[in-house]
Amino acid sequence: MSDESRSAKPGPKLAAAATAAEDSDGQYGIGAAARLSGLSVHTIRIWERRYQAVLAQRSPNGRRFYLPGDVERLCLLKQLTDANLSIGTIAKLSTDQLKERAEELLRLGRSTPFETVDVAVFGDFLPQRLKSAKQHGTSMNVRLAANDLVQFKADLLGLTLDALVLETPIVDAATADLLRGMMSSCGAQRGVVVYGFGRQEDVDHLRSLGFRVLRSPVVLDELEQAVYQPELRFSRTATKPAKEAASNVPYTDSAAGPPPLRRFNRDQLQTLAQASSAVACECPRHLVDLVNDLTAFEIYSSECINLSPKDADLHAYLHDTTARARALIEEALDRVATEEGLL
């Protein structure tokens, strides 16, 4: 292989051809995987260890190697991260999903510059993030952004919009109806869901209806690409009925007592997420992310479908445990905020 071909950054198809010529037994050491994907050896190791983006195999003699499919994933991940998508957001996607993202980027790159699209955004944190993003330039025209659902629905009635973004801690069987109802009231034809937790069945159902579904946290470039997809149109077919849940069995932990109440409201968390730390670190923002993730799973576990009393007891236990973990992180956030004068 020439020096020129080794230094190139092949796309997925070129990488597949290159891997076939590189190693006849289909096993590639980390050096070969790095050359073919355009990544450094250090980056591959970090992505494998921290994000499980790929998983090295071991031969009988203990040699670590990667398969052609792993090299293809690395090429796709390189392509997407070069387009400013977060590795933490895309590392767990399947290879087919990564190909879809790459194809979307290719289509967007060939298209004319984004036209202005009128958008409404509902959620706890995205509205504030989009306000900040507007100061730095975005072609999304956010006509409405709120975190009060009743007021949001009322305000939608007076608007004509192109797209609607729903940020929700959980996806469940009712999410599609909620989003479609809001879209119908303002004439929006593009729907995007940004979620924290949910059953894969419910996520797949949303996608089958034509919605774009993104796992939180999202980078704003990814959100913008989802909003602008010209082919994204939601289906008006009936939503599948939700499964009936078994009666819940109350969870009681007499030793620990009731789950702790929340220490911060949404506005306080938004303030802390955007605050600049006096010691120039990002601990407040990361702690806020942890609180949000735990809160999302806390809600998700409380609304899980229970098929038996045993299920109900398990989900109640998960809810209680997550609430206590959330309270511990809130305590840490409170200490950081106090010591740095952020509240």
C-alpha positions in Angstrom: 0.0 0.0 0.0 1.5 3.4 -1.0 2.0 6.2 1.5 -0.6 8.3 -0.3 -3.3 5.6 0.1 -2.3 5.1 3.7 -2.8 8.7 4.5 -6.2 8.9 2.8 -9.4 9.0 4.9 -11.6 6.5 3.1 -15.4 6.4 3.2 -17.2 3.2 4.3 -17.1 1.7 0.8 -13.5 2.5 0.2 -12.6 1.2 3.6 -14.3 -2.1 2.9 -12.3 -2.5 -0.3 -9.1 -1.4 1.5 -9.6 -3.9 4.3 -10.0 -6.8 1.9 -6.6 -6.0 0.4 -4.9 -5.3 3.7 -5.3 -8.6 5.4 -6.3 -11.8 3.7 -7.7 -13.5 6.9 -10.0 -10.5 7.7 -8.2 -9.7 10.9 -6.7 -6.3 11.4 -4.5 -5.0 14.2 -5.1 -1.6 15.7 -2.5 0.0 13.5 -4.1 -1.2 10.3 -7.6 -0.1 11.7 -6.2 3.3 12.4 -4.7 3.7 9.0 -7.8 2.6 7.2 -10.2 4.7 9.3 -8.1 7.9 9.5 -8.2 7.8 13.3 -5.3 7.6 15.7 -4.5 4.5 17.7 -5.1 6.5 20.8 -8.6 7.6 19.7 -9.6 4.0 18.8 -8.5 2.8 22.3 -10.4 5.6 24.0 -13.6 5.0 21.9 -13.4 1.3 22.7 -12.8 1.7 26.4 -15.0 4.6 27.1 -17.9 4.2 24.7 -17.7 0.6 23.5 -17.8 1.9 20.0 -16.0 -1.3 18.7 -14.8 -4.4 20.5 -11.5 -6.0 19.7 -11.4 -9.8 19.4 -8.5 -12.0 20.5 -6.9 -14.8 18.5 -5.9 -18.1 20.1 -2.4 -16.7 20.7 -3.8 -13.6 22.5 -3.4 -11.1 19.6 -6.0 -8.3 19.6 -7.6 -7.7 16.2 -10.6 -6.1 14.6 -13.0 -7.4 12.0 -13.9 -5.7 8.7 -17.2 -4.6 10.2 -15.3 -2.9 13.1 -13.2 -1.0 10.6 -16.3 0.1 8.7 -17.8 1.3 12.0 -14.7 3.3 12.7 -14.8 4.9 9.3 -18.4 5.9 9.8 -17.7 7.2 13.3 -14.8 9.3 12.0 -17.0 10.7 9.2 -19.7 11.7 11.7 -17.5 13.1 14.4 -15.8 15.2 11.7 -19.2 16.7 11.1 -19.4 17.7 14.7 -21.6 14.9 16.0 -20.7 13.8 19.5 -19.1 10.4 19.8 -21.0 9.8 23.0 -24.3 10.3 21.1 -23.5 8.0 18.2 -21.2 5.3 19.6 -24.0 2.9 20.6 -25.8 3.2 17.2 -25.9 0.1 15.0 -23.8 0.2 11.8 -27.0 0.6 9.7 -28.0 3.6 11.8 -24.5 5.1 11.4 -24.8 4.6 7.6 -28.2 6.4 7.7 -26.6 9.3 9.6 -23.7 9.4 7.1 -26.2 9.4 4.1 -28.2 12.2 5.7 -25.0 14.3 6.0 -24.2 13.6 2.4 -27.6 14.6 1.2 -27.5 17.8 3.3 -24.0 18.6 1.9 -25.3 18.4 -1.6 -28.4 20.5 -1.0 -28.6 24.2 -1.1 -28.1 26.2 2.1 -30.8 25.7 4.7 -34.0 27.6 4.2 -35.5 29.2 7.2 -37.8 26.8 9.0 -40.3 27.9 11.7 -40.0 25.7 14.7 -41.7 25.3 18.1 -39.7 23.6 20.9 -41.1 22.1 24.1 -38.9 20.8 26.9 -37.0 21.6 30.1 -33.6 22.5 28.6 -33.7 22.7 24.8 -35.6 26.0 24.7 -32.9 27.7 26.7 -30.2 26.1 24.7 -31.7 27.2 21.5 -32.0 30.8 22.8 -28.3 30.8 23.4 -27.6 29.2 20.0 -29.6 31.9 18.2 -27.0 34.5 19.5 -24.3 32.5 17.6 -26.3 32.0 14.5 -28.8 29.3 13.4 -31.2 29.3 10.5 -34.0 27.7 12.7 -36.6 30.3 13.4 -37.8 29.3 16.9 -41.3 30.9 17.0 -42.2 29.3 20.3 -40.2 27.7 23.1 -41.6 26.7 26.5 -41.6 24.2 29.3 -45.2 24.6 30.5 -47.2 22.0 28.5 -50.7 23.6 29.0 -49.5 27.1 27.9 -47.4 25.6 25.1 -50.5 23.8 23.6 -52.5 27.0 23.9 -49.9 29.1 22.2 -49.5 26.7 19.3 -53.1 27.3 18.2 -52.2 30.8 16.9 -49.2 29.7 14.9 -48.4 28.1 11.5 -45.2 26.2 11.8 -43.0 23.9 9.7 -41.6 21.7 12.5 -42.1 20.8 16.2 -39.5 19.5 18.6 -40.6 17.6 21.7 -38.0 17.1 24.5 -39.2 14.5 26.9 -37.4 12.5 29.7 -39.2 9.3 28.6 -40.7 7.9 25.4 -43.8 5.7 25.9 -46.9 4.6 24.0 -48.6 8.0 24.4 -45.7 10.1 23.0 -46.8 9.7 19.4 -50.3 10.9 20.1 -49.0 13.9 22.1 -46.7 15.0 19.4 -49.1 14.4 16.5 -51.8 16.4 18.4 -49.5 19.4 18.9 -48.3 19.2 15.3 -51.9 19.1 13.9 -52.8 22.2 15.9 -50.1 24.3 14.2 -49.9 22.6 10.8 -46.3 21.3 11.4 -45.3 18.5 9.1 -41.9 17.6 10.7 -41.7 16.2 14.1 -38.6 15.5 16.2 -38.4 13.8 19.6 -35.4 14.2 21.9 -35.7 11.7 24.8 -33.9 10.3 27.8 -35.2 6.8 28.3 -37.8 4.5 26.7 -38.5 1.0 25.4 -37.0 0.3 22.0 -40.4 -0.8 20.9 -41.8 2.7 21.5 -38.8 4.4 19.9 -39.1 2.2 16.8 -42.8 3.0 16.6 -42.2 6.7 16.6 -39.7 6.2 13.7 -42.1 4.1 11.8 -44.6 7.0 11.9 -42.0 9.3 10.3 -40.8 11.1 13.4 -37.1 11.8 13.9 -36.0 10.4 17.2 -32.8 11.5 19.0 -31.3 10.3 22.3 -30.5 13.1 24.7 -28.2 14.9 25.0 -28.0 16.1 21.4 -25.6 18.5 19.8 -27.5 21.4 18.2 -26.1 20.6 14.7 -27.7 17.2 14.9 -31.0 18.7 16.0 -30.8 21.2 13.2 -30.2 18.5 10.6 -33.2 16.5 12.0 -35.5 19.5 11.7 -34.4 20.3 8.1 -34.7 16.9 6.6 -37.0 17.6 3.6 -38.3 14.0 3.4 -39.3 13.9 7.0 -43.1 13.8 7.2 -45.2 12.3 9.9 -47.8 9.6 9.3 -51.4 10.1 10.4 -52.0 6.4 10.8 -53.5 5.3 14.1 -51.2 4.9 17.0 -50.9 1.4 18.4 -52.8 0.9 21.6 -50.8 0.8 24.8 -50.6 -2.4 26.7 -52.6 -2.6 29.9 -50.5 -2.6 33.0 -51.0 -4.8 35.9 -52.1 -3.2 39.2 -49.1 -1.7 41.0 -48.0 -3.2 44.2 -46.8 -0.3 46.5 -43.1 -0.4 47.2 -42.3 0.2 50.9 -38.8 0.6 52.3 -39.5 1.2 55.9 -35.8 1.6 56.8 -35.1 4.3 54.2 -38.4 6.2 54.3 -40.0 8.0 51.3 -37.8 9.1 48.3 -36.2 12.6 48.8 -37.8 15.6 47.3 -36.1 17.5 44.5 -33.6 20.1 45.6 -33.5 22.2 42.4 -36.3 23.4 40.0 -35.9 23.5 36.2 -34.9 27.2 36.1 -32.2 26.7 38.7 -30.7 23.7 36.8 -30.8 25.7 33.6 -28.9 28.5 35.3 -26.3 26.2 36.7 -25.8 24.4 33.4 -24.9 27.7 31.7 -22.9 29.2 34.6 -19.2 29.8 34.2 -17.3 28.1 37.0 -15.0 30.3 39.0 -12.3 27.7 38.7 -12.8 27.2 35.0 -14.1 23.7 35.1 -17.3 22.2 33.8 -18.3 20.3 36.9 -21.6 22.2 37.4 -22.7 21.4 33.8 -21.8 17.7 34.1 -23.5 17.4 37.5 -26.7 19.0 36.0 -26.5 16.4 33.2 -26.3 13.6 35.8 -29.3 15.1 37.7 -31.3 15.3 34.4 -30.4 11.7 33.4 -31.3 10.3 36.8 -34.6 12.3 36.9 -35.5 11.0 33.5 -34.9 7.4 34.6 -36.8 8.1 37.8 -39.8 9.1 35.8 -39.4 6.3 33.3 -39.2 3.6 36.0 -42.4 5.0 37.7 -44.3 4.7 34.4 -43.0 1.3 33.2 -45.6 -1.2 32.1 -46.1 -3.8 34.8 -47.2 -7.3 33.7 -47.3 -8.7 37.2 -47.1 -7.7 40.9 -43.4 -8.7 40.8 -42.8 -6.3 37.9 -44.5 -3.5 39.8 -42.4 -4.1 42.9 -39.2 -4.1 40.9 -40.0 -0.9 39.1 -41.0 0.8 42.3 -37.6 -0.3 43.7 -35.8 1.1 40.7 -37.7 4.4 41.1 -36.9 4.7 44.7 -33.2 3.8 44.2 -32.8 6.3 41.4 -34.5 9.0 43.4 -32.0 8.5 46.2 -29.1 8.6 43.7 -30.5 11.8 42.2 -30.6 13.3 45.6 -26.9 12.5 46.2 -25.9 14.2 43.0 -28.1 17.2 43.8 -26.2 17.4 47.1 -22.9 17.5 45.3 -24.2 20.1 42.8 -25.4 22.2 45.7 -22.0 22.1 47.3 -20.2 23.1 44.0 -22.7 25.9 43.3 -22.4 27.2 46.9 -18.6 27.2 46.9 -18.3 28.9 43.5 -21.1 31.4 44.1 -23.3 30.2 41.3 -26.6 30.4 43.1 
